[in-house]
Amino acid sequence: MYEKSLNDKKNFLKNGLKEYSIKRNFDFGPSARSNTSNLSKYISHRIINEYELVNDVLKDHSFKSTEKFIQEIFWRVYWKGWLEHRPKVWTDFLVAKPNYDKQCYEDALNSNTGIECFDEWVDELKNENYLHNHTRMWFASIWIFTLNLPWQLGARFFMKHLFDGDAASNTLSWRWVAGIQTKGKNYIARSSNIKKFTNNRYSNIVLNEDAATLEDDKFYEIQEIKNLYTSKKNESLVLFESDLSIFQREDLFSSYENIYLLFLENEERNIKLSENTLNFKKNLLESFKEKVTKAEFISSSDFFSLNPNLDIIYPSVGENMDFLKRSELNTDKLHFIAKKEDLFCWQFAKKGFFNFKKNIPSIIKFLSHKGNLLE
């Protein structure tokens, strides 16, 4: 998997990056994806980490010529940082029990809405475990404003099937479309926009194009990020599939006596994943084990019997962190190791993306310092 991700990355940087900003919004269908990077499933699990990718882009290209692609890379970093400062957004999403039309919901899940493009996207999501980013926005908007289904159910549906689904990007993107992430500003899918950016593949698209934003009066106070470290403390390390980056961690890994790989099956998850998605994540862990030979799989029951003095690659807000909080371990004894690049970037993620975006040059400068990525 690491070799494939490396080849896919090299191919995109060589052949696709030049026209990315011009063609990135077009969805030509699942058999024609050369206008996008197709790297998100690797980035979301950090088989390729975001900073490594920015590093590779800027080796051969100027920031100005690749700014749009670099911004897209940093959206994932930004969303993750924003959620780290407001973890209750994730827990509120999980416990929500909204009312909905059950027949309409079943029709949506089974591509039986009568909206041709939407029904095809449902099938594509299930079969390909991927949707183009622009299409995800259209899909979510139709789900919420035309089908009148709760955004939380749509977000769960995406998480079930997307190979690149993660707690932050998925949850917050659905909130953004609904108009509750950026209060009062929703995203409306328009038939003319869908026709244009799918090369007129769809016609007779009847949508609600005059919908009001959803209402949500909840206010989430910003929490400071604490108890994350960048160096080793204990002799055993635990990793989940959410951060399998090897880049610049070879010395760290070699310093441990034990490295444990912990994978959550569906009975241990808040959101049940499709078989394809589960297998994809398991394969990533297998690939990591091939690269880091001292790593070994451990079951959740055996994990509970370990000495609680553990180092853990910080899994971020989401399923894996929830598992640790539910465990009988004293999480105060767990030593969470985060990337220094994350900690630097997340300080800019307390507000909207505009504030984060204006700090990207500072982030690039930070990465360029000796000892960080760009040298």
BELKAQUI-V487571 format. One line per field, one symbol per residue. phi: phi as a letter, one per 40 degrees, with the letter a starting at -180 (. if undefined). psi: psi as a letter, one per 30 degrees, with the letter a starting at -180 (. if undefined). burial: 1 if it has 9 or more other C-alpha atoms within 8 Angstrom, else 0. A space follows every 10 residues. Layout:
phi: ???
psi: ???
burial: ???
This chain:
phi: .ccccccccc ccccbbcdbd ccbcccbchc cbbccbcfbc ccccbgdbcd cccddccccb bccccbdccc ccccdcccdc cccdcbccdc ccccccbcca cccccccccb fbcgcdcccc ccccdccbfa bddccdccdc ccdcbccfbc cccccccccc bccccadcdc ccccccccgb cbdgbcbbcb dcccdccbff cbbfcbbcbb ccccbaccbb ccbccbfbbb bcbbbbbbbb ccabcbdgbd cccccccbbb bbbccccbbc bcccdccdcc cccccccccc cbcccacbcc ccdcccdccb cbcdcgdidc ccdccccccc ccccbcbbcc ccccccccbc bccdcccccd dccccccccd gcccb
psi: eeeeeeeeee eeeeffeege fefffkjglf gigfflfgfe feefggejle eeeeeeefef lleefgeeee eeefeeeeee eeeefiffee eeeefkilkl jeeeeeeefg hhffjeeeee eeeeeeefhk kkeeeeeeee eeeefefhkk eeeeeeeeee fkegkledee eeeeeeefgf ejkgjlkkkk eeeeeegghh fklhjjljgh klllkjgkkj kkkkklhklg lkeafkkkkl ffjgkfkgge eeeffkekkk kkkklefgke jklleeeeee eeeeeeeeee ejffkkkkle eeefflkfik kkjkflkaee eeeeeflglj fffkjkjlkf eeeeeffggf alfeeeeffe eeeeeeffkk faek.
burial: 0000100110 1110011011 1011011100 0010111010 1111111111 1111101100 0000010011 1011111111 1111111011 0010000000 0001101100 1110110111 1111100011 1001111111 1111110011 1101110111 1111111111 1101111111 1000111111 1001101111 0100101000 0011000000 0000000100 0001111111 1111100000 0010010111 1111010010 0010001101 1111101110 0000110101 0011000011 1111101111 1111000000 0001111100 0111110111 0010110010 0010001110 01100
